[in-house]
Amino acid sequence: MTKKKNRDRFKPQKSQKTRSANSRQERHVKDEAPLMLFSFKDYRGNQQGQNYAEWQAQNLLASLMDKCGQICNCNRIEAEKQGFIKVYREFPKKSEFENPFPDVDLNWAVIMKIGGQKPRAVGYVDGNVFYVVFLDAEHQFYPSSKKNT
């Protein structure tokens, strides 16, 4: 019979002796993207599209505020994935609106599904801020051909 070696099972092994205390590298979790914000500083309601009073008369203004409240709980990526915002990047060539900032490269976008399929809040996105420029109740910013009619 072979004799078993009598070794101390609780004796630290070689690798444990050389390990220094608190040498663990902490993982850095990616910071969360900032939530969406809204600005009306570039609003041009008296020049193109509709104004607040017209949207209020059509019961669209409250719907817009509700939609903004939903979007404010999302970051930009989530807002785009959930279909709240559609980013066009450049000002549409077939638009019924005129670009109020033709010399500036902006990420033009719309807030969709505001009290129906047609109404849109038109503006541009810079980082996590959506700047509202027009209110478009008739889908004239980026008109599309009718489908299945």
Secondary structure, 3 states (H helix, E strand, C coil): CCCCCCCCCCCCCHHHHHCCCCCCCCCCCCCCCCECEEECCCCCCCCCCECHHHHHHCCCHHHHHHHHHHHCCCEHHHHHHCCCEEEEECCCCCCCCCCCCCCCCCEEEEECCCCCCCCEEEEEEECCEEEEEEEECCCCCCCCCCCCC
